[in-house]
Amino acid sequence: MPNFARDYKNKWKDMITTYSPKAWSFVSFILPLMAIPLAVEGVKYVAKKVKERKK
């Protein structure tokens, strides 16, 4: 699975870098920032489901 993720990332990196080298540094900076709130929401959602199950 990690191999698949790496290949996918490299495919996107190649695509973006051929289009614009600066865009990749921008994207690689923005994506983690977008991923953090999503991860937080995911954790909150799972915690809520676990609490409901324990009742």
PDB file of N, CA, C and O in Angstrom, chain B, residues numbered from 101:
ATOM      1  N   MET B 101       0.822  -1.216   0.000  1.00  0.00           N
ATOM      2  CA  MET B 101       0.000   0.000   0.000  1.00  0.00           C
ATOM      3  C   MET B 101       0.862   1.274   0.000  1.00  0.00           C
ATOM      4  O   MET B 101       0.607   2.169  -0.806  1.00  0.00           O
ATOM      5  N   PRO B 102       1.873   1.385   0.878  1.00  0.00           N
ATOM      6  CA  PRO B 102       2.716   2.594   0.833  1.00  0.00           C
ATOM      7  C   PRO B 102       3.341   2.799  -0.549  1.00  0.00           C
ATOM      8  O   PRO B 102       3.491   3.934  -1.001  1.00  0.00           O
ATOM      9  N   ASN B 103       3.705   1.700  -1.218  1.00  0.00           N
ATOM     10  CA  ASN B 103       4.262   1.806  -2.572  1.00  0.00           C
ATOM     11  C   ASN B 103       3.263   2.464  -3.511  1.00  0.00           C
ATOM     12  O   ASN B 103       3.620   3.343  -4.296  1.00  0.00           O
ATOM     13  N   PHE B 104       2.014   2.034  -3.426  1.00  0.00           N
ATOM     14  CA  PHE B 104       0.960   2.601  -4.265  1.00  0.00           C
ATOM     15  C   PHE B 104       0.838   4.103  -4.008  1.00  0.00           C
ATOM     16  O   PHE B 104       0.728   4.891  -4.947  1.00  0.00           O
ATOM     17  N   ALA B 105       0.858   4.491  -2.740  1.00  0.00           N
ATOM     18  CA  ALA B 105       0.744   5.906  -2.371  1.00  0.00           C
ATOM     19  C   ALA B 105       1.928   6.695  -2.923  1.00  0.00           C
ATOM     20  O   ALA B 105       1.765   7.815  -3.407  1.00  0.00           O
ATOM     21  N   ARG B 106       3.119   6.107  -2.847  1.00  0.00           N
ATOM     22  CA  ARG B 106       4.316   6.798  -3.336  1.00  0.00           C
ATOM     23  C   ARG B 106       4.233   6.983  -4.854  1.00  0.00           C
ATOM     24  O   ARG B 106       4.536   8.056  -5.376  1.00  0.00           O
ATOM     25  N   ASP B 107       3.819   5.921  -5.555  1.00  0.00           N
ATOM     26  CA  ASP B 107       3.681   6.008  -7.014  1.00  0.00           C
ATOM     27  C   ASP B 107       2.676   7.090  -7.387  1.00  0.00           C
ATOM     28  O   ASP B 107       2.898   7.873  -8.310  1.00  0.00           O
ATOM     29  N   TYR B 108       1.579   7.118  -6.661  1.00  0.00           N
ATOM     30  CA  TYR B 108       0.524   8.097  -6.927  1.00  0.00           C
ATOM     31  C   TYR B 108       1.055   9.512  -6.732  1.00  0.00           C
ATOM     32  O   TYR B 108       0.820  10.398  -7.553  1.00  0.00           O
ATOM     33  N   LYS B 109       1.780   9.709  -5.619  1.00  0.00           N
ATOM     34  CA  LYS B 109       2.352  11.027  -5.325  1.00  0.00           C
ATOM     35  C   LYS B 109       3.354  11.423  -6.405  1.00  0.00           C
ATOM     36  O   LYS B 109       3.359  12.567  -6.860  1.00  0.00           O
ATOM     37  N   ASN B 110       4.204  10.476  -6.818  1.00  0.00           N
ATOM     38  CA  ASN B 110       5.204  10.767  -7.854  1.00  0.00           C
ATOM     39  C   ASN B 110       4.537  11.120  -9.179  1.00  0.00           C
ATOM     40  O   ASN B 110       4.998  12.003  -9.902  1.00  0.00           O
ATOM     41  N   LYS B 111       3.446  10.419  -9.488  1.00  0.00           N
ATOM     42  CA  LYS B 111       2.719  10.697 -10.727  1.00  0.00           C
ATOM     43  C   LYS B 111       2.229  12.143 -10.717  1.00  0.00           C
ATOM     44  O   LYS B 111       2.390  12.868 -11.699  1.00  0.00           O
ATOM     45  N   TRP B 112       1.636  12.553  -9.609  1.00  0.00           N
ATOM     46  CA  TRP B 112       1.150  13.927  -9.480  1.00  0.00           C
ATOM     47  C   TRP B 112       2.299  14.915  -9.512  1.00  0.00           C
ATOM     48  O   TRP B 112       2.215  15.967 -10.147  1.00  0.00           O
ATOM     49  N   LYS B 113       3.385  14.563  -8.814  1.00  0.00           N
ATOM     50  CA  LYS B 113       4.542  15.462  -8.765  1.00  0.00           C
ATOM     51  C   LYS B 113       5.084  15.687 -10.171  1.00  0.00           C
ATOM     52  O   LYS B 113       5.363  16.823 -10.556  1.00  0.00           O
ATOM     53  N   ASP B 114       5.236  14.607 -10.942  1.00  0.00           N
ATOM     54  CA  ASP B 114       5.737  14.729 -12.320  1.00  0.00           C
ATOM     55  C   ASP B 114       4.802  15.598 -13.156  1.00  0.00           C
ATOM     56  O   ASP B 114       5.244  16.465 -13.912  1.00  0.00           O
ATOM     57  N   MET B 115       3.500  15.348 -13.005  1.00  0.00           N
ATOM     58  CA  MET B 115       2.516  16.084 -13.778  1.00  0.00           C
ATOM     59  C   MET B 115       2.587  17.579 -13.456  1.00  0.00           C
ATOM     60  O   MET B 115       2.601  18.419 -14.356  1.00  0.00           O
ATOM     61  N   ILE B 116       2.632  17.895 -12.165  1.00  0.00           N
ATOM     62  CA  ILE B 116       2.656  19.301 -11.745  1.00  0.00           C
ATOM     63  C   ILE B 116       3.991  19.948 -12.098  1.00  0.00           C
ATOM     64  O   ILE B 116       4.029  21.102 -12.523  1.00  0.00           O
ATOM     65  N   THR B 117       5.086  19.210 -11.924  1.00  0.00           N
ATOM     66  CA  THR B 117       6.410  19.792 -12.180  1.00  0.00           C
ATOM     67  C   THR B 117       6.591  20.098 -13.665  1.00  0.00           C
ATOM     68  O   THR B 117       7.212  21.099 -14.022  1.00  0.00           O
ATOM     69  N   THR B 118       6.050  19.234 -14.536  1.00  0.00           N
ATOM     70  CA  THR B 118       6.160  19.517 -15.968  1.00  0.00           C
ATOM     71  C   THR B 118       5.359  20.763 -16.309  1.00  0.00           C
ATOM     72  O   THR B 118       5.743  21.542 -17.181  1.00  0.00           O
ATOM     73  N   TYR B 119       4.245  20.945 -15.616  1.00  0.00           N
ATOM     74  CA  TYR B 119       3.398  22.118 -15.863  1.00  0.00           C
ATOM     75  C   TYR B 119       4.041  23.373 -15.285  1.00  0.00           C
ATOM     76  O   TYR B 119       4.160  24.393 -15.963  1.00  0.00           O
ATOM     77  N   SER B 120       4.458  23.281 -14.012  1.00  0.00           N
ATOM     78  CA  SER B 120       5.076  24.435 -13.353  1.00  0.00           C
ATOM     79  C   SER B 120       5.855  23.980 -12.123  1.00  0.00           C
ATOM     80  O   SER B 120       5.255  23.506 -11.159  1.00  0.00           O
ATOM     81  N   PRO B 121       7.175  24.116 -12.139  1.00  0.00           N
ATOM     82  CA  PRO B 121       8.000  23.666 -11.007  1.00  0.00           C
ATOM     83  C   PRO B 121       7.626  24.354  -9.697  1.00  0.00           C
ATOM     84  O   PRO B 121       7.670  23.735  -8.634  1.00  0.00           O
ATOM     85  N   LYS B 122       7.259  25.631  -9.772  1.00  0.00           N
ATOM     86  CA  LYS B 122       6.909  26.355  -8.545  1.00  0.00           C
ATOM     87  C   LYS B 122       5.612  25.840  -7.948  1.00  0.00           C
ATOM     88  O   LYS B 122       5.424  25.875  -6.732  1.00  0.00           O
ATOM     89  N   ALA B 123       4.712  25.360  -8.808  1.00  0.00           N
ATOM     90  CA  ALA B 123       3.408  24.892  -8.340  1.00  0.00           C
ATOM     91  C   ALA B 123       3.565  23.725  -7.375  1.00  0.00           C
ATOM     92  O   ALA B 123       2.791  23.603  -6.426  1.00  0.00           O
ATOM     93  N   TRP B 124       4.566  22.855  -7.605  1.00  0.00           N
ATOM     94  CA  TRP B 124       4.709  21.685  -6.743  1.00  0.00           C
ATOM     95  C   TRP B 124       5.046  22.085  -5.318  1.00  0.00           C
ATOM     96  O   TRP B 124       4.485  21.531  -4.373  1.00  0.00           O
ATOM     97  N   SER B 125       5.966  23.052  -5.144  1.00  0.00           N
ATOM     98  CA  SER B 125       6.321  23.480  -3.790  1.00  0.00           C
ATOM     99  C   SER B 125       5.100  24.093  -3.115  1.00  0.00           C
ATOM    100  O   SER B 125       4.910  23.943  -1.907  1.00  0.00           O
ATOM    101  N   PHE B 126       4.270  24.786  -3.901  1.00  0.00           N
ATOM    102  CA  PHE B 126       3.040  25.375  -3.371  1.00  0.00           C
ATOM    103  C   PHE B 126       2.070  24.282  -2.937  1.00  0.00           C
ATOM    104  O   PHE B 126       1.516  24.329  -1.838  1.00  0.00           O
ATOM    105  N   VAL B 127       1.869  23.293  -3.816  1.00  0.00           N
ATOM    106  CA  VAL B 127       0.937  22.198  -3.524  1.00  0.00           C
ATOM    107  C   VAL B 127       1.410  21.391  -2.322  1.00  0.00           C
ATOM    108  O   VAL B 127       0.613  21.056  -1.446  1.00  0.00           O
ATOM    109  N   SER B 128       2.715  21.076  -2.276  1.00  0.00           N
ATOM    110  CA  SER B 128       3.231  20.255  -1.177  1.00  0.00           C
ATOM    111  C   SER B 128       3.184  21.017   0.142  1.00  0.00           C
ATOM    112  O   SER B 128       3.259  20.412   1.212  1.00  0.00           O
ATOM    113  N   PHE B 129       3.061  22.345   0.072  1.00  0.00           N
ATOM    114  CA  PHE B 129       2.903  23.151   1.285  1.00  0.00           C
ATOM    115  C   PHE B 129       1.434  23.209   1.701  1.00  0.00           C
ATOM    116  O   PHE B 129       1.118  23.146   2.889  1.00  0.00           O
ATOM    117  N   ILE B 130       0.538  23.328   0.716  1.00  0.00           N
ATOM    118  CA  ILE B 130      -0.895  23.478   0.994  1.00  0.00           C
ATOM    119  C   ILE B 130      -1.540  22.161   1.432  1.00  0.00           C
ATOM    120  O   ILE B 130      -2.371  22.151   2.340  1.00  0.00           O
ATOM    121  N   LEU B 131      -1.161  21.047   0.790  1.00  0.00           N
ATOM    122  CA  LEU B 131      -1.823  19.777   1.084  1.00  0.00           C
ATOM    123  C   LEU B 131      -1.766  19.381   2.559  1.00  0.00           C
ATOM    124  O   LEU B 131      -2.798  19.011   3.118  1.00  0.00           O
ATOM    125  N   PRO B 132      -0.591  19.444   3.219  1.00  0.00           N
ATOM    126  CA  PRO B 132      -0.572  19.105   4.647  1.00  0.00           C
ATOM    127  C   PRO B 132      -1.475  20.023   5.466  1.00  0.00           C
ATOM    128  O   PRO B 132      -2.109  19.573   6.420  1.00  0.00           O
ATOM    129  N   LEU B 133      -1.542  21.298   5.106  1.00  0.00           N
ATOM    130  CA  LEU B 133      -2.404  22.238   5.827  1.00  0.00           C
ATOM    131  C   LEU B 133      -3.871  21.844   5.686  1.00  0.00           C
ATOM    132  O   LEU B 133      -4.652  21.989   6.627  1.00  0.00           O
ATOM    133  N   MET B 134      -4.242  21.341   4.501  1.00  0.00           N
ATOM    134  CA  MET B 134      -5.619  20.898   4.295  1.00  0.00           C
ATOM    135  C   MET B 134      -5.871  19.569   4.993  1.00  0.00           C
ATOM    136  O   MET B 134      -6.985  19.304   5.444  1.00  0.00           O
ATOM    137  N   ALA B 135      -4.847  18.738   5.085  1.00  0.00           N
ATOM    138  CA  ALA B 135      -5.012  17.406   5.663  1.00  0.00           C
ATOM    139  C   ALA B 135      -5.211  17.465   7.172  1.00  0.00           C
ATOM    140  O   ALA B 135      -5.898  16.614   7.738  1.00  0.00           O
ATOM    141  N   ILE B 136      -4.613  18.464   7.835  1.00  0.00           N
ATOM    142  CA  ILE B 136      -4.692  18.541   9.296  1.00  0.00           C
ATOM    143  C   ILE B 136      -6.142  18.685   9.777  1.00  0.00           C
ATOM    144  O   ILE B 136      -6.579  17.889  10.608  1.00  0.00           O
ATOM    145  N   PRO B 137      -6.912  19.682   9.279  1.00  0.00           N
ATOM    146  CA  PRO B 137      -8.303  19.790   9.739  1.00  0.00           C
ATOM    147  C   PRO B 137      -9.131  18.554   9.405  1.00  0.00           C
ATOM    148  O   PRO B 137      -9.992  18.151  10.187  1.00  0.00           O
ATOM    149  N   LEU B 138      -8.872  17.950   8.242  1.00  0.00           N
ATOM    150  CA  LEU B 138      -9.601  16.739   7.869  1.00  0.00           C
ATOM    151  C   LEU B 138      -9.314  15.617   8.861  1.00  0.00           C
ATOM    152  O   LEU B 138     -10.226  14.895   9.266  1.00  0.00           O
ATOM    153  N   ALA B 139      -8.055  15.469   9.252  1.00  0.00           N
ATOM    154  CA  ALA B 139      -7.681  14.432  10.211  1.00  0.00           C
ATOM    155  C   ALA B 139      -8.350  14.698  11.555  1.00  0.00           C
ATOM    156  O   ALA B 139      -8.844  13.774  12.202  1.00  0.00           O
ATOM    157  N   VAL B 140      -8.366  15.967  11.974  1.00  0.00           N
ATOM    158  CA  VAL B 140      -8.998  16.326  13.250  1.00  0.00           C
ATOM    159  C   VAL B 140     -10.482  15.980  13.212  1.00  0.00           C
ATOM    160  O   VAL B 140     -11.011  15.403  14.162  1.00  0.00           O
ATOM    161  N   GLU B 141     -11.151  16.327  12.122  1.00  0.00           N
ATOM    162  CA  GLU B 141     -12.576  16.012  11.980  1.00  0.00           C
ATOM    163  C   GLU B 141     -12.793  14.501  12.013  1.00  0.00           C
ATOM    164  O   GLU B 141     -13.743  14.020  12.631  1.00  0.00           O
ATOM    165  N   GLY B 142     -11.916  13.759  11.353  1.00  0.00           N
ATOM    166  CA  GLY B 142     -12.028  12.306  11.335  1.00  0.00           C
ATOM    167  C   GLY B 142     -11.910  11.716  12.728  1.00  0.00           C
ATOM    168  O   GLY B 142     -12.666  10.818  13.099  1.00  0.00           O
ATOM    169  N   VAL B 143     -10.956  12.226  13.497  1.00  0.00           N
ATOM    170  CA  VAL B 143     -10.753  11.734  14.868  1.00  0.00           C
ATOM    171  C   VAL B 143     -11.973  12.058  15.718  1.00  0.00           C
ATOM    172  O   VAL B 143     -12.439  11.212  16.481  1.00  0.00           O
ATOM    173  N   LYS B 144     -12.492  13.273  15.593  1.00  0.00           N
ATOM    174  CA  LYS B 144     -13.687  13.671  16.355  1.00  0.00           C
ATOM    175  C   LYS B 144     -14.858  12.757  16.029  1.00  0.00           C
ATOM    176  O   LYS B 144     -15.586  12.320  16.920  1.00  0.00           O
ATOM    177  N   TYR B 145     -15.032  12.473  14.742  1.00  0.00           N
ATOM    178  CA  TYR B 145     -16.144  11.643  14.285  1.00  0.00           C
ATOM    179  C   TYR B 145     -16.042  10.235  14.865  1.00  0.00           C
ATOM    180  O   TYR B 145     -17.025   9.677  15.352  1.00  0.00           O
ATOM    181  N   VAL B 146     -14.836   9.671  14.807  1.00  0.00           N
ATOM    182  CA  VAL B 146     -14.622   8.316  15.327  1.00  0.00           C
ATOM    183  C   VAL B 146     -14.860   8.293  16.833  1.00  0.00           C
ATOM    184  O   VAL B 146     -15.488   7.369  17.349  1.00  0.00           O
ATOM    185  N   ALA B 147     -14.360   9.304  17.537  1.00  0.00           N
ATOM    186  CA  ALA B 147     -14.538   9.370  18.990  1.00  0.00           C
ATOM    187  C   ALA B 147     -16.026   9.432  19.336  1.00  0.00           C
ATOM    188  O   ALA B 147     -16.469   8.794  20.291  1.00  0.00           O
ATOM    189  N   LYS B 148     -16.788  10.193  18.569  1.00  0.00           N
ATOM    190  CA  LYS B 148     -18.225  10.309  18.806  1.00  0.00           C
ATOM    191  C   LYS B 148     -18.903   8.961  18.614  1.00  0.00           C
ATOM    192  O   LYS B 148     -19.750   8.573  19.419  1.00  0.00           O
ATOM    193  N   LYS B 149     -18.539   8.247  17.556  1.00  0.00           N
ATOM    194  CA  LYS B 149     -19.136   6.941  17.271  1.00  0.00           C
ATOM    195  C   LYS B 149     -18.810   5.942  18.382  1.00  0.00           C
ATOM    196  O   LYS B 149     -19.659   5.145  18.782  1.00  0.00           O
ATOM    197  N   VAL B 150     -17.574   5.994  18.873  1.00  0.00           N
ATOM    198  CA  VAL B 150     -17.161   5.068  19.936  1.00  0.00           C
ATOM    199  C   VAL B 150     -17.965   5.346  21.201  1.00  0.00           C
ATOM    200  O   VAL B 150     -18.417   4.413  21.864  1.00  0.00           O
ATOM    201  N   LYS B 151     -18.147   6.621  21.539  1.00  0.00           N
ATOM    202  CA  LYS B 151     -18.931   6.990  22.726  1.00  0.00           C
ATOM    203  C   LYS B 151     -20.360   6.485  22.607  1.00  0.00           C
ATOM    204  O   LYS B 151     -20.917   5.955  23.567  1.00  0.00           O
ATOM    205  N   GLU B 152     -20.955   6.648  21.426  1.00  0.00           N
ATOM    206  CA  GLU B 152     -22.333   6.205  21.217  1.00  0.00           C
ATOM    207  C   GLU B 152     -22.452   4.696  21.376  1.00  0.00           C
ATOM    208  O   GLU B 152     -23.457   4.203  21.886  1.00  0.00           O
ATOM    209  N   ARG B 153     -21.445   3.972  20.950  1.00  0.00           N
ATOM    210  CA  ARG B 153     -21.473   2.513  21.019  1.00  0.00           C
ATOM    211  C   ARG B 153     -21.389   2.027  22.460  1.00  0.00           C
ATOM    212  O   ARG B 153     -21.980   1.003  22.806  1.00  0.00           O
ATOM    213  N   LYS B 154     -20.657   2.755  23.306  1.00  0.00           N
ATOM    214  CA  LYS B 154     -20.468   2.326  24.696  1.00  0.00           C
ATOM    215  C   LYS B 154     -21.732   2.487  25.530  1.00  0.00           C
ATOM    216  O   LYS B 154     -21.885   1.815  26.550  1.00  0.00           O
ATOM    217  N   LYS B 155     -22.646   3.372  25.112  1.00  0.00           N
ATOM    218  CA  LYS B 155     -23.873   3.614  25.882  1.00  0.00           C
ATOM    219  C   LYS B 155     -24.771   2.390  25.911  1.00  0.00           C
ATOM    220  O   LYS B 155     -25.843   2.424  26.515  1.00  0.00           O
TER     221      LYS B 155
END
